Amino acid sequence: MTTSINTLIANATSTVSTTTSAQAVKNSTKAENAAKVANFVTEFDKLAAERLVFERTEYAASNARLYAILAEIYEHYLSASVTKSLLASTVKALKARLKEQGVVTQGNSLAVSLFVRYVFPDVQRQRIQNYTRSIQAAVAAKVEVAEFANFVISKHGVEACKKDFVPSAKTVTKKQAIEANMPHVERILTQLEVEPTAVVDMPVDYFTDFADEELTVLIGKAGKDGKVKVFTAVPAQGKGVSKWAKEHLALYIAKQNGQLTEPVPVQSPALAPAANETVADLEKLAA
């Protein structure tokens, strides 16, 4: 009995020792983490200070030069836009030069966007869009070329200029037509899924990862007789492609119903077109 009691006492002492040791390790880890966090905060404070200096010097100088370049593009666009024929001829020449450089230009691109793309052929699409919209905003506001930089600064940068972007009546009409006819598109596609227009056999492994999800894209060629030669399917899917396809079906329905013949009246009086000529429209004039 005495041995048993001594054993219990020893075990209890061992447990207390183990618990104390674990708590010490925990406290040590907590202290180490606190020191590391304090170091992180110190380093981030330094980075924040460096960022502030960067924005006030290098970044500010960089933006100043960017705005100066955009101002020159703006000036050339205004000069070329004196007449439609001059703008059309300028667009044709710029497009040809871009093609020589391997830069593809779509017909629905804006002419002013082509001016920007010519000077910035190797930048991302989003930046081209931001630069273009800053010029569009300046055109809409009838900003003097000399005041372009101040105008962009007053808008808090080129990215923020898109807030002042005013869509054309044509763009608004198309958007309204898509919204109005999208329920019809969804209903038609639901019906066709049960009774499809045609069924094409493709390798099963084409669609292993996304069968029965988004719409599948087929590659083919349409003839003037209304028949389509289906070549193959694209072994990939994307919500963006599905959305694009549905929107064009909605526009087709709208066109068939005569909804795209005239712009739909809108409430906003600020829908005057601002530098919204497309490359395709101007190519017709230059032909």
C-alpha positions in Angstrom: 0.0 0.0 0.0 2.9 2.3 0.8 4.5 1.6 -2.5 1.3 2.3 -4.3 1.0 5.7 -2.6 4.6 6.6 -3.4 4.0 5.7 -7.0 0.9 7.9 -7.2 2.9 10.8 -5.7 5.7 10.2 -8.2 3.2 10.2 -11.1 1.5 13.3 -9.9 4.9 15.1 -9.6 5.8 13.9 -13.1 2.5 15.2 -14.5 3.1 18.6 -12.9 6.6 18.7 -14.2 5.4 17.9 -17.7 2.7 20.5 -17.6 5.1 23.1 -16.4 7.5 22.2 -19.2 4.8 22.4 -21.8 3.7 25.8 -20.5 7.3 27.0 -20.7 7.5 25.9 -24.3 4.3 27.7 -25.1 5.4 30.9 -23.4 8.7 30.7 -25.2 7.0 30.3 -28.6 4.6 33.1 -27.8 7.5 35.4 -27.0 9.4 34.4 -30.2 6.3 35.1 -32.2 5.8 38.5 -30.6 9.4 39.4 -31.4 8.9 38.3 -35.0 5.7 40.2 -35.3 7.3 43.3 -33.9 10.1 42.9 -36.5 7.5 42.5 -39.3 5.7 45.7 -38.2 9.0 47.6 -38.2 9.8 46.4 -41.7 6.4 47.3 -43.0 6.7 50.7 -41.4 9.9 51.2 -43.4 8.2 49.9 -46.6 5.3 52.3 -46.1 7.7 55.2 -45.7 9.6 54.1 -48.8 6.3 53.8 -50.8 5.4 57.3 -49.8 8.7 58.7 -51.1 8.3 56.6 -54.3 4.8 57.9 -55.0 5.9 61.5 -54.4 9.1 61.2 -56.6 9.6 58.3 -59.0 5.9 57.4 -59.4 4.8 61.0 -59.7 7.4 61.6 -62.4 6.4 58.5 -64.2 2.7 59.5 -64.2 3.6 63.0 -65.3 5.4 61.5 -68.4 2.5 59.1 -69.0 0.0 61.9 -68.9 2.2 63.9 -71.3 2.2 61.0 -73.8 -1.5 60.5 -73.5 -2.0 64.3 -74.0 -0.1 64.0 -77.3 -2.2 61.0 -78.4 -5.3 63.1 -77.5 -4.0 66.0 -79.6 -3.3 63.8 -82.6 -6.8 62.2 -82.3 -8.4 65.6 -82.2 -6.4 66.7 -85.2 -7.3 63.6 -87.2 -10.9 63.9 -86.2 -11.4 67.3 -88.0 -13.1 65.3 -90.8 -14.4 61.7 -90.9 -12.4 61.1 -94.1 -9.2 62.2 -92.5 -9.9 60.0 -89.4 -10.7 57.1 -91.6 -7.6 57.4 -93.6 -5.5 57.8 -90.5 -7.0 54.7 -88.9 -6.4 52.7 -92.1 -2.7 53.7 -92.1 -2.2 52.9 -88.4 -4.0 49.6 -88.7 -1.8 48.6 -91.6 1.4 49.4 -89.6 0.1 47.5 -86.6 -0.6 44.5 -88.8 3.0 44.6 -90.0 4.1 44.4 -86.3 1.9 41.4 -85.7 -0.7 43.4 -83.7 -4.3 42.3 -84.5 -7.0 44.9 -84.5 -10.7 44.0 -84.3 -13.3 45.9 -86.3 -15.3 46.8 -83.2 -12.3 48.5 -81.6 -12.7 52.2 -81.2 -10.6 54.5 -83.5 -9.2 56.3 -80.5 -8.2 52.9 -79.0 -6.2 52.2 -82.1 -4.3 55.5 -81.6 -3.5 54.3 -78.0 -2.6 50.8 -79.2 -0.2 52.1 -81.8 1.8 53.9 -79.1 1.4 51.1 -76.5 1.4 47.9 -78.6 2.8 45.7 -75.9 0.7 46.5 -72.9 -2.2 44.7 -71.4 -5.7 45.2 -72.7 -7.0 46.7 -69.4 -4.4 49.4 -69.5 -5.3 50.2 -73.2 -8.9 50.4 -72.1 -8.1 52.8 -69.2 -5.9 55.0 -71.4 -8.6 55.1 -74.1 -11.3 56.0 -71.6 -9.3 58.8 -70.2 -9.1 60.3 -73.7 -12.8 59.7 -74.3 -13.6 61.5 -71.0 -11.4 64.4 -72.1 -13.2 64.5 -75.5 -16.6 64.5 -73.8 -15.5 67.3 -71.4 -14.0 69.3 -74.2 -10.7 69.5 -72.4 -7.9 71.6 -73.9 -4.8 69.6 -74.8 -2.7 71.7 -72.5 -5.0 70.8 -69.6 -5.2 67.1 -70.3 -2.8 66.1 -67.5 -4.5 68.3 -64.9 -7.9 66.9 -66.0 -6.6 63.3 -65.4 -5.1 64.3 -62.1 -8.4 65.9 -61.0 -10.1 62.6 -61.8 -7.5 60.8 -59.6 -5.8 59.0 -62.4 -6.5 57.3 -65.7 -8.2 54.3 -64.0 -10.8 56.6 -62.4 -11.6 58.3 -65.7 -13.8 55.3 -66.6 -16.3 56.6 -64.1 -16.9 59.5 -66.4 -17.1 57.2 -69.5 -20.4 57.8 -71.3 -21.7 55.0 -73.4 -23.1 55.7 -76.8 -26.8 55.4 -77.5 -26.0 52.4 -79.7 -24.2 50.7 -76.8 -27.1 51.4 -74.4 -29.6 50.1 -76.9 -27.7 46.8 -77.3 -27.4 46.4 -73.6 -31.1 46.9 -73.1 -31.9 44.5 -76.0 -29.7 41.8 -74.4 -31.4 42.2 -71.0 -34.9 42.1 -72.5 -34.2 39.0 -74.6 -32.0 37.0 -72.3 -35.0 35.1 -70.7 -36.0 34.0 -74.2 -32.5 32.7 -74.9 -32.5 30.7 -71.6 -35.9 29.3 -72.4 -34.9 28.3 -76.0 -31.6 26.7 -74.8 -33.5 24.7 -72.2 -35.9 23.4 -74.8 -33.1 22.6 -77.3 -31.2 20.6 -74.6 -34.2 18.2 -74.6 -34.6 18.2 -78.3 -31.3 19.4 -79.8 -31.0 20.6 -83.4 -28.3 18.1 -84.1 -26.0 15.7 -82.2 -22.3 15.5 -83.1 -20.1 12.6 -82.0 -16.8 13.6 -80.4 -14.1 11.8 -78.4 -15.4 11.2 -74.9 -12.2 12.4 -73.3 -12.8 15.9 -74.8 -15.3 16.7 -72.1 -14.3 14.5 -69.2 -13.8 17.5 -66.8 -16.7 19.7 -67.7 -19.5 17.6 -69.3 -23.0 19.0 -68.8 -21.7 22.3 -67.4 -21.3 25.4 -69.5 -22.0 25.6 -73.2 -19.6 23.8 -75.5 -18.0 25.7 -78.4 -18.1 24.1 -81.8 -15.7 25.1 -84.6 -17.2 25.2 -88.1 -18.1 27.4 -91.1 -21.5 28.8 -92.0 -22.6 29.0 -95.6 -24.9 31.5 -97.2 -27.5 28.7 -97.6 -28.0 28.5 -93.8 -26.1 25.3 -93.4 -23.1 24.9 -91.0 -20.2 22.6 -91.5 -19.1 21.4 -88.1 -15.4 20.7 -88.0 -14.8 19.9 -84.3 -15.4 21.0 -80.8 -13.2 23.0 -78.4 -12.1 20.7 -75.5 -12.5 23.6 -73.0 -15.2 25.7 -71.5 -15.6 29.1 -70.0 -18.3 31.3 -68.5 -17.1 34.2 -70.5 -17.6 32.3 -73.8 -21.0 31.1 -72.7 -22.1 34.6 -71.8 -20.8 36.0 -75.1 -22.8 33.3 -77.1 -26.0 34.0 -75.2 -25.7 37.7 -75.6 -25.3 37.4 -79.4 -28.4 35.0 -79.5 -30.3 37.7 -77.6 -29.1 40.4 -80.1 -30.2 38.2 -82.9 -33.7 37.8 -81.4 -33.8 41.5 -80.8 -32.9 42.2 -84.4 -35.5 39.8 -85.7 -38.1 41.6 -83.6 -37.0 45.0 -84.9 -35.7 46.1 -81.5 -32.3 47.4 -82.8 -33.5 49.6 -85.7 -33.7 52.7 -83.5 -31.9 53.6 -80.2 -34.1 53.0 -77.2 -34.8 56.2 -75.3 -32.9 56.6 -72.1 -33.3 58.9 -69.1 -29.8 60.3 -69.0 -29.2 63.4 -71.1 -25.4 62.8 -71.0 -25.3 60.1 -73.7 -23.7 62.2 -76.4 -21.1 60.1 -78.2 -17.5 60.8 -77.2 -14.8 59.4 -79.5 -16.8 56.3 -80.2 -16.1 55.7 -83.9 -15.2 52.1 -84.5 -12.5 50.9 -86.8 -15.0 48.9 -88.9 -17.2 52.0 -89.5 -14.3 54.1 -90.5 -12.9 51.4 -92.8 -16.1 51.7 -94.8 -15.4 55.4 -95.4 -11.8 54.7 -96.4 -12.7 52.0 -98.8 
